[in-house]
Amino acid sequence: MLKIGKYQFQSRLFLGTGKFSSLDIQKQAVDVSETEVLTFAVRRMNLVDPDQPNFLEKLDLKRYKLLPNTAGATTVEEAVRIARLAKASGLCDMIKVEVIADTKTLLPDPLATLETTKLLVEEGFTVLPYTSDDPVLARKLVEAGAHAIMPGGAPIGSGLGLLNPRYLEIIIDESPVPVIIDAGIGSPQDVVQAMELGADGVLLNTAVSGAKDPVKMAEAMKWAIIAGRLGYEAGRIPKKRYATASSPLEGMLE
Ligand SMILES: CC(=O)[C@@H](O)[C@H](O)COP(=O)(O)O
């Protein structure tokens, strides 16, 4: 069971809802993934008139916990304004803080992310900041009251997998709150790697929406989460430089 603030989840897969080729494919992928948490950019929603067509309209939103994100924000002020808008619209009090430093790398701005996290925690939000793989910043976000931290595996949409598994491992080891690896996932093996490192969950979007068969990939990601988590809980064998026979002869009956 994954606990983030006052929320509890069975599934450890968080799914982004953007960039699907059609809303039908989006719905099938979301269904088969068995995710419980959907994230989306608040600026893409029509919050003024919720009855207008929107890109989540095929989904039965009552079945999911919504994790609005502040994508598009480049300053603390913008991120806070987007978060307040999401909460006031009744979407959810959970917010994924995403304050981007530049459009080429889409990497998070560390100072603005920390400041936004502090302000939104004070306002009573359940705050999940998207951050870099820097263990020091992760620690400061936890001190600021973040309810979970979301270090990137690689730049958003890159599909490069986990660029710095050793730093992610340090973040996971040190964090008293859940760690959700967010962004840059390319394939199920990246998800398994993240979960075997001990991540509490994975958030991904492009790897599913951009796959040749998004629905099949969504299912693969579901199983990757489960396999990786089971492997982590089971505890892998240590790596050795030399062979050890799988059927040792010592101790055999004459
Ligand atoms: C949907 C969302 O929140 C993205 O910003 C997220 O970081 C996913 O990244 P990928 O598309 O690389 O999976």
The ligand as an SDF file (V2000), in Angstrom:
LIG
                    3D

 13 12  0  0  0  0  0  0  0  0999 V2000
    2.7290   14.0950  -17.4670 C   0  0  0  0  0  0  0  0  0  0  0  0
    3.7870   14.6640  -16.6600 C   0  0  0  0  0  0  0  0  0  0  0  0
    3.6170   15.0210  -15.5340 O   0  0  0  0  0  0  0  0  0  0  0  0
    5.1280   14.7780  -17.2830 C   0  0  0  0  0  0  0  0  0  0  0  0
    5.6240   16.0490  -17.0550 O   0  0  0  0  0  0  0  0  0  0  0  0
    5.9550   13.7150  -16.6460 C   0  0  0  0  0  0  0  0  0  0  0  0
    7.0850   14.2080  -16.0990 O   0  0  0  0  0  0  0  0  0  0  0  0
    6.1250   12.5260  -17.5050 C   0  0  0  0  0  0  0  0  0  0  0  0
    7.3000   12.5020  -18.2700 O   0  0  0  0  0  0  0  0  0  0  0  0
    7.4810   11.4350  -19.4320 P   0  0  0  0  0  0  0  0  0  0  0  0
    6.5550   11.8660  -20.5140 O   0  0  0  0  0  0  0  0  0  0  0  0
    8.9240   11.5050  -19.8090 O   0  0  0  0  0  0  0  0  0  0  0  0
    7.0910   10.1040  -18.8900 O   0  0  0  0  0  0  0  0  0  0  0  0
  1  2  1  0
  2  3  2  0
  2  4  1  0
  4  5  1  0
  4  6  1  0
  6  7  1  0
  6  8  1  0
  8  9  1  0
  9 10  1  0
 10 11  2  0
 10 12  1  0
 10 13  1  0
M  END
$$$$
